[in-house]
Amino acid sequence: MKSAPRPLPLLLLLLACALPVRAQTGDSLAPETPPPGSTIVNADELHADQVSHTAIFTGNVIVTGTNFNMTCEEMTIIFTKENKIDNIVAKGNVVITQPDRITHSGQAQYFQDEDKIVLTDQPTILDNKNQIWAPVITIFRTKQSMFTTGRTKTLLVNGMGSANATTPSPTDAK
């Protein structure tokens, strides 16, 4: 005898995240401020598949986290069998905004196991006033490090040191 299928927490979580918290007017889905440690995803459509452990958000995707915002045309989330995020792929005019940093790319892929983001398809980073362009930019979030692959162009405003740094004069060495 087969038991009735039980809804996975994944689907309920995704549906809860996709629903606006307060009433919306018209077709706009303005980003909300999520509770600490939470993320809100607004999109025109959501297609979740419990068998393949995927959720695909399409059309005007707006992701709001506690320390970042992201917009893109499509975002695919791949979950583990335990319903934890394994991998996220954002495509189409991807813009990630954090305090003092904005990234633009055609695609951004997040790997949970390494806490790594790989930006491709003409990525750029604007960090304060400094800018980086490269074919591939890889960011390790917890290590606060990054590297580029391919010919890289970097604009450093006020050099590599602090904007307040001064060059010692010959008399300072005495």
C-alpha positions in Angstrom: 0.0 0.0 0.0 1.4 3.4 -1.0 1.4 6.2 1.4 0.3 9.6 0.2 3.2 11.8 -1.0 4.3 14.3 1.6 5.3 17.8 0.6 9.0 18.3 0.9 10.1 21.2 3.1 12.1 22.4 0.1 8.9 23.2 -1.9 7.2 24.9 1.0 10.4 27.0 1.7 10.6 28.0 -1.9 7.0 28.9 -2.2 7.2 30.9 1.0 10.3 32.7 -0.2 8.6 33.5 -3.6 5.5 35.1 -2.0 5.6 38.7 -1.1 5.4 39.4 2.6 3.2 42.5 2.2 0.6 43.3 -0.3 2.0 44.5 -3.6 0.4 46.9 -6.0 0.4 46.4 -9.7 3.0 44.1 -11.3 5.9 45.3 -9.3 7.5 43.0 -6.7 9.7 45.3 -4.7 12.5 43.7 -2.7 11.7 43.2 1.0 14.1 43.3 3.9 14.5 39.7 5.1 14.9 38.6 8.7 18.5 38.0 9.6 19.9 34.8 8.0 17.1 34.7 5.5 16.8 35.4 1.8 13.7 36.6 -0.2 13.4 35.7 -3.9 10.9 37.5 -6.1 10.4 36.3 -9.7 7.8 36.2 -12.4 7.7 32.4 -12.3 9.0 29.5 -10.2 9.4 25.9 -11.4 10.4 23.5 -8.6 11.1 19.8 -9.2 11.4 17.7 -6.1 12.7 14.7 -8.0 15.7 16.5 -9.6 16.1 18.7 -6.5 16.0 22.0 -8.5 14.2 25.3 -8.4 14.2 27.6 -11.4 13.2 31.2 -10.9 12.6 33.1 -14.2 11.8 36.7 -15.2 12.8 39.8 -13.2 14.5 37.8 -10.5 15.2 39.9 -7.4 17.1 38.2 -4.5 17.4 40.1 -1.2 19.7 38.8 1.5 20.8 40.3 4.8 24.0 41.8 3.2 23.4 41.6 -0.5 21.0 42.1 -3.4 21.0 40.4 -6.7 19.0 40.8 -9.9 19.1 38.6 -13.0 16.9 37.1 -15.7 17.0 33.5 -14.4 18.3 31.7 -11.3 18.6 27.9 -10.9 19.1 26.4 -7.4 20.3 22.9 -7.1 19.7 21.2 -3.8 21.3 18.2 -2.1 19.1 15.2 -1.2 18.9 16.8 2.3 17.4 19.9 0.7 20.4 22.2 1.4 21.7 24.5 -1.3 24.5 22.9 -3.3 24.9 25.2 -6.3 23.2 28.4 -7.7 23.5 29.6 -11.3 22.3 33.1 -12.1 22.1 34.1 -15.8 21.2 37.2 -17.8 22.4 40.6 -16.7 23.5 39.5 -13.3 24.0 42.4 -10.8 25.2 41.7 -7.3 25.2 44.6 -4.9 26.9 44.6 -1.5 28.1 47.4 0.7 30.8 49.2 -1.2 30.9 46.6 -4.1 28.9 46.0 -7.2 29.5 43.2 -9.7 28.1 42.9 -13.2 28.3 39.7 -15.3 26.3 37.6 -17.8 26.5 34.6 -15.4 27.3 34.1 -11.8 27.7 30.6 -10.3 27.8 30.0 -6.5 29.4 26.8 -5.1 28.3 26.2 -1.5 31.0 23.7 -0.5 33.8 26.3 -1.2 31.7 29.4 -0.5 32.9 30.5 -4.0 31.3 32.7 -6.7 32.5 32.5 -10.3 31.6 35.4 -12.5 31.7 34.9 -16.3 30.4 36.5 -19.5 32.2 39.9 -19.3 32.3 40.3 -15.5 33.3 43.5 -13.8 33.7 44.5 -10.2 33.4 48.0 -8.9 34.9 48.0 -5.4 34.7 51.5 -3.9 36.2 53.4 -6.8 38.5 50.5 -8.0 37.5 48.4 -10.9 38.4 45.0 -12.3 37.6 43.5 -15.7 38.5 39.9 -16.7 37.1 37.0 -18.7 36.6 35.0 -15.4 36.6 36.4 -11.8 36.5 34.0 -8.9 35.6 35.2 -5.4 36.1 33.2 -2.2 33.7 34.9 0.2 35.0 33.4 3.5 38.6 33.9 2.7 38.0 37.4 1.4 40.1 36.7 -1.7 39.7 36.6 -5.4 41.6 35.8 -8.6 41.1 36.3 -12.3 41.6 34.1 -15.3 42.6 35.6 -18.6 43.7 39.1 -19.5 42.8 41.3 -16.6 42.4 45.1 -16.5 42.5 46.9 -13.2 41.8 50.5 -12.3 43.3 51.5 -9.0 42.1 54.8 -7.7 44.7 56.4 -5.4 47.1 53.5 -5.9 47.2 50.3 -4.1 47.5 51.7 -0.6 45.2 53.8 1.5 43.9 57.0 0.0 45.4 58.8 3.0 48.9 57.2 2.7 51.8 59.6 2.2 55.1 58.9 0.6 57.9 59.4 3.1 60.3 62.2 2.3 64.0 61.8 2.3 64.2 63.7 5.6 61.9 61.2 7.3 64.5 58.4 6.9 67.1 60.3 9.1 
